[in-house]
Amino acid sequence: MHVPSLTWLRRIAVVTAVALSSANAVAADGEDVWSRVRASLFGNRPIADAGFGLSLAVPKRAEDAAVVPVAIRAFPASGRGVPRKLYLIIDGNPSPVSAVFELGEDIGRAEIETRVRVEDNSTVRAIAEDADGSLSMTTRTIKASGGCSAPANKREGDASALGQMRWQLPDAVTPGEPALVTLLIRHPNQSGLAMDQLTRLYEPPHFVRQVRVTYAGRLVLSADVDFSISENPAFRFAFKPSVAGTLKAEVIDSNDLAFESAVDIRPAAR
């Protein structure tokens, strides 16, 4: 089974420190939150303005703060290859470091889409880390309220369905060409911040914390994530199948429950 990364352990320290503050204090003191997150993840390493090399798509105002679409796309300079990691940080959330994506050798291109919760008006940051350790960042702002404290959908509460996965794949894939795929995971991703209106008790946190996708045994994508990812997590990315193989996802949640799903892929002849 995949062992939790050092990145995840560092993020635990950040989340614990930030969660001690109230949500209002976090929102009002967003720059200080970012300075602490930055120091924990990157130390004193410089972070350049990504310019056109990195794009971050988020709505200016959330229609539903519990389900906010986010897309990160990196456009590496010639000869530099895809970034080694992509970071998604939401300053106004109780747990600001929402996701750390590691891009593997079989990633089709540096492009990831998902859905997140946003608790308060916030700066959203995408940071790319290249193989040489250099960092670049782009930011957006979003107006939102209450996404992390919104209750889970009770209609999705069938315990027998927990961890079930579904793949959305193209009808055909071509050897050596990027193929877009979406991985859907049935999970409440409870934040621990939502109050049951009947019992007036807070539901315990229970969320996906690790996702690892491989193709033919080679890493495509791994992600350290937390409850900032919306209920029933969804991840859209590209992989590049050069030979027939198995596309496999391994998921671990905060209760150390493990789930797997796999689909065989046979690229069509050119």
C-alpha positions as CSV (number, residue, x, y, z in Angstrom):
1,M,0.0,0.0,0.0
2,H,1.2,3.5,-0.7
3,V,2.9,5.1,2.3
4,P,1.9,8.7,3.2
5,S,4.3,11.2,1.8
6,L,6.4,13.7,3.7
7,T,4.3,16.4,2.0
8,W,1.2,15.0,3.7
9,L,2.9,15.0,7.1
10,R,4.1,18.6,6.6
11,R,0.5,19.6,5.6
12,I,-0.8,18.0,8.8
13,A,1.3,20.5,10.8
14,V,0.0,23.4,8.8
15,V,-3.7,22.3,9.0
16,T,-3.4,21.8,12.7
17,A,-2.0,25.3,13.3
18,V,-4.4,27.1,11.0
19,A,-7.5,25.2,12.3
20,L,-6.9,26.7,15.8
21,S,-8.0,30.0,14.4
22,S,-11.6,30.8,13.7
23,A,-12.8,30.9,10.1
24,N,-13.3,34.7,10.4
25,A,-9.8,35.2,11.7
26,V,-8.4,33.1,8.8
27,A,-10.4,35.2,6.3
28,A,-9.3,38.5,7.8
29,D,-5.7,37.4,8.1
30,G,-5.3,35.7,4.8
31,E,-1.8,37.1,4.0
32,D,-0.5,35.7,7.4
33,V,-2.1,32.3,6.6
34,W,-0.3,32.3,3.3
35,S,3.1,33.2,4.9
36,R,2.7,30.3,7.3
37,V,1.7,27.9,4.6
38,R,4.5,29.1,2.3
39,A,7.1,28.7,5.1
40,S,5.9,25.2,5.9
41,L,5.8,23.9,2.3
42,F,8.7,25.8,0.7
43,G,10.8,27.4,3.4
44,N,12.8,30.4,2.0
45,R,12.7,29.2,-1.7
46,P,11.8,32.0,-4.1
47,I,8.4,31.8,-5.9
48,A,8.3,33.5,-9.3
49,D,5.3,34.9,-11.1
50,A,4.2,32.2,-13.4
51,G,3.0,34.6,-16.1
52,F,1.5,32.7,-19.0
53,G,3.3,29.5,-17.9
54,L,0.5,28.5,-15.5
55,S,-3.3,29.1,-15.6
56,L,-5.8,28.8,-12.8
57,A,-9.5,28.8,-13.7
58,V,-12.0,29.4,-10.9
59,P,-15.3,31.4,-10.9
60,K,-15.2,34.9,-9.5
61,R,-18.2,34.1,-7.4
62,A,-19.2,30.6,-6.3
63,E,-22.7,29.5,-7.3
64,D,-22.4,26.7,-4.7
65,A,-19.5,27.2,-2.3
66,A,-19.4,23.4,-1.6
67,V,-18.9,22.5,-5.3
68,V,-16.6,25.0,-7.0
69,P,-14.9,23.9,-10.2
70,V,-11.1,24.5,-10.4
71,A,-8.7,23.8,-13.3
72,I,-4.9,24.1,-13.3
73,R,-2.9,24.0,-16.5
74,A,0.8,24.4,-16.8
75,F,2.5,25.4,-20.1
76,P,6.2,24.6,-19.5
77,A,8.9,26.3,-21.5
78,S,10.5,24.5,-24.3
79,G,12.8,21.7,-23.0
80,R,11.7,21.9,-19.4
81,G,9.0,19.2,-19.5
82,V,6.0,19.1,-17.3
83,P,6.2,20.3,-13.6
84,R,7.0,17.7,-11.0
85,K,4.2,19.0,-8.7
86,L,1.2,21.2,-8.7
87,Y,-0.1,22.8,-5.5
88,L,-3.6,24.1,-4.9
89,I,-4.0,26.5,-1.9
90,I,-7.1,28.3,-0.8
91,D,-6.1,30.9,1.8
92,G,-9.6,31.3,3.3
93,N,-10.2,27.6,4.1
94,P,-9.7,26.1,7.5
95,S,-7.3,23.8,5.8
96,P,-5.6,26.0,3.2
97,V,-3.5,23.3,1.4
98,S,-6.3,21.7,-0.5
99,A,-4.2,19.4,-2.8
100,V,-0.7,18.6,-3.8
101,F,-0.5,16.7,-7.1
102,E,2.6,14.8,-8.1
103,L,2.8,14.3,-11.9
104,G,4.3,11.0,-13.0
105,E,6.1,9.9,-16.2
106,D,2.9,8.8,-17.9
107,I,1.0,12.0,-17.3
108,G,-0.4,13.2,-20.7
109,R,0.0,16.9,-19.9
110,A,0.1,19.1,-16.9
111,E,-3.7,19.6,-16.6
112,I,-5.9,18.8,-13.6
113,E,-9.5,19.6,-12.9
114,T,-11.4,19.0,-9.7
115,R,-14.2,20.5,-7.5
116,V,-13.5,22.2,-4.1
117,R,-15.2,23.7,-1.1
118,V,-14.5,27.3,-0.3
119,E,-15.4,28.6,3.2
120,D,-14.9,32.3,2.7
121,N,-13.9,35.0,0.3
122,S,-10.4,34.0,-0.6
123,T,-7.2,34.1,-2.7
124,V,-6.8,30.8,-4.5
125,R,-3.2,29.9,-5.5
126,A,-1.8,27.4,-8.0
127,I,1.9,26.7,-7.7
128,A,4.1,24.7,-10.1
129,E,7.3,23.0,-8.9
130,D,9.7,22.0,-11.7
131,A,12.1,19.0,-11.6
132,D,14.9,21.4,-10.6
133,G,12.9,22.6,-7.6
134,S,12.1,26.0,-9.0
135,L,8.6,27.4,-8.1
136,S,6.1,29.6,-9.9
137,M,2.7,30.8,-8.9
138,T,-0.5,32.3,-10.2
139,T,-3.5,33.5,-8.2
140,R,-7.2,34.3,-8.5
141,T,-9.8,35.6,-6.0
142,I,-13.2,34.1,-5.3
143,K,-16.3,35.2,-3.4
144,A,-17.8,32.4,-1.5
145,S,-19.3,31.5,1.9
146,G,-19.8,28.4,3.9
147,G,-18.5,25.7,1.6
148,C,-16.5,23.7,4.2
149,S,-19.3,23.8,6.8
150,A,-22.0,22.7,4.4
151,P,-23.5,19.3,5.4
152,A,-23.0,16.3,3.2
153,N,-25.9,15.1,0.9
154,K,-27.8,12.5,3.0
155,R,-29.0,10.9,-0.2
156,E,-25.5,9.8,-0.9
157,G,-25.0,8.2,2.6
158,D,-25.2,4.5,1.5
159,A,-22.3,3.0,3.4
160,S,-22.1,0.1,1.0
161,A,-21.2,2.5,-1.8
162,L,-18.3,4.1,0.1
163,G,-15.2,4.2,-2.0
164,Q,-16.8,3.0,-5.2
165,M,-15.1,4.5,-8.3
166,R,-16.2,5.2,-11.8
167,W,-14.1,6.1,-14.8
168,Q,-15.1,8.3,-17.7
169,L,-12.9,7.4,-20.6
170,P,-12.8,8.4,-24.3
171,D,-14.2,5.8,-26.7
172,A,-10.8,5.1,-28.1
173,V,-7.2,6.0,-27.2
174,T,-4.2,6.4,-29.5
175,P,-0.8,5.1,-28.6
176,G,1.5,8.0,-27.4
177,E,-1.3,10.6,-27.5
178,P,-2.8,12.2,-24.3
179,A,-6.2,10.8,-23.4
180,L,-8.5,12.8,-21.0
181,V,-10.0,10.7,-18.2
182,T,-12.1,11.5,-15.2
183,L,-12.0,9.5,-11.9
184,L,-15.1,9.8,-9.8
185,I,-15.0,8.6,-6.2
186,R,-18.1,8.0,-4.0
187,H,-17.2,9.5,-0.6
188,P,-18.9,12.0,1.7
189,N,-15.6,13.9,2.3
190,Q,-17.0,15.2,5.5
191,S,-15.0,18.2,6.8
192,G,-15.9,17.8,10.5
193,L,-17.2,21.4,10.4
194,A,-20.9,20.7,9.5
195,M,-23.5,20.6,12.2
196,D,-26.4,18.1,12.1
197,Q,-29.4,20.4,12.4
198,L,-31.4,17.7,14.3
199,T,-28.8,16.6,16.9
200,R,-26.8,19.9,17.0
201,L,-23.7,17.7,16.9
202,Y,-20.8,18.0,14.5
203,E,-20.3,15.0,12.2
204,P,-16.7,13.6,12.5
205,P,-14.3,14.3,9.7
206,H,-14.1,11.6,7.1
207,F,-12.5,12.5,3.8
208,V,-10.3,11.1,1.0
209,R,-6.7,12.0,1.7
210,Q,-4.6,10.2,-0.9
211,V,-5.2,9.2,-4.5
212,R,-2.7,7.4,-6.7
213,V,-3.2,6.6,-10.3
214,T,-0.9,4.3,-12.3
215,Y,-0.9,3.0,-15.9
216,A,0.8,-0.3,-16.7
217,G,2.5,0.0,-13.3
218,R,3.9,3.5,-14.0
219,L,2.8,6.6,-12.1
220,V,0.4,8.9,-13.8
221,L,-0.7,11.1,-10.9
222,S,-0.7,11.0,-7.1
223,A,-2.5,13.5,-4.9
224,D,-2.4,14.4,-1.2
225,V,-5.8,16.0,-0.6
226,D,-8.2,16.9,2.2
227,F,-11.8,18.0,3.0
228,S,-11.4,21.1,0.8
229,I,-12.1,18.7,-2.1
230,S,-15.9,18.5,-2.6
231,E,-18.1,15.5,-1.7
232,N,-17.8,12.7,-4.1
233,P,-14.3,13.8,-5.3
234,A,-13.7,14.0,-9.1
235,F,-10.4,14.4,-10.8
236,R,-9.9,15.0,-14.5
237,F,-6.5,14.6,-16.0
238,A,-4.7,13.2,-19.0
239,F,-2.6,10.0,-19.3
240,K,-0.5,8.9,-22.3
241,P,-0.9,5.2,-23.1
242,S,2.0,3.9,-25.2
243,V,1.1,0.2,-24.8
244,A,-1.9,-1.8,-23.7
245,G,-2.1,-1.8,-19.9
246,T,-4.3,-1.3,-16.8
247,L,-5.3,2.1,-15.5
248,K,-5.5,1.7,-11.7
249,A,-6.6,4.0,-8.9
250,E,-5.7,3.5,-5.2
251,V,-7.5,5.7,-2.7
252,I,-6.9,6.0,1.1
253,D,-9.2,8.1,3.3
254,S,-8.7,9.7,6.7
255,N,-10.0,6.6,8.5
256,D,-7.3,4.6,6.7
257,L,-9.9,2.8,4.6
258,A,-8.4,1.7,1.3
259,F,-10.2,1.4,-2.1
260,E,-9.1,0.3,-5.5
261,S,-10.4,0.4,-9.0
262,A,-8.9,-0.6,-12.4
263,V,-9.8,-0.6,-16.0
264,D,-7.9,-2.3,-18.9
265,I,-6.9,0.0,-21.8
266,R,-6.0,-1.2,-25.3
267,P,-4.9,1.7,-27.5
268,A,-6.2,1.6,-31.0
269,A,-3.8,1.4,-33.9
270,R,-2.9,4.7,-35.5
